[in-house]
Amino acid sequence: MKEYKLSGWPELPVAYQRTAYQRMLHQMSQGFVPLAQLLRASGLGREAVRQFLGRLNASGVLLERDHAEAPRALTAAGRSLEWLRRTLRPHPPRHL
């Protein structure tokens, strides 16, 4: 599965200056985003999103990568958070 990210802010024609397209641009400006997330964020159909991505690619502002597993640092961070959750979980009161 591919993920998409902006490398710069594009100049868009009026037809693409709608909220749906702005939402996608915002998502991609924050980091790599899979197609499914762009579909949800925009509310547009798959073909409209693909055409928009094609336009961004032609403008030279779209970075594309194959989705890989989470980097090790993120996996380690997730384990650290799980430890923290277990540590902070409320414990029953002790009776002395």
C-alpha positions, 0 to 999 in steps of 0.5 A: 500500500502506498503512502503520500506526503507533500514536499511543498505547497502546490498552486491549485486551480479553482476547481481544487480549492474546495474543503475536501482537497484542503483537508487532504493537503493538510493531512499530507503536510503533516506526514505520510498518509495512506490512500484510505485515510485521504478518502476518509478525510476528504469524503471524495471518491477513490477516482477523484482522490487518485486524480488529485494525487496525479496532479500533485505528482505532476506538479512535483510536490508529492512524495510517495512511498510503499507502506512499511512496518512501523520503524523500530523507534515507534515500536519501542515507544509503543512498548514503553507506553504499554509499560506506563499504562500498566504502571499507572493502572489503578490498584486495589487498596491494601488493607494493613 
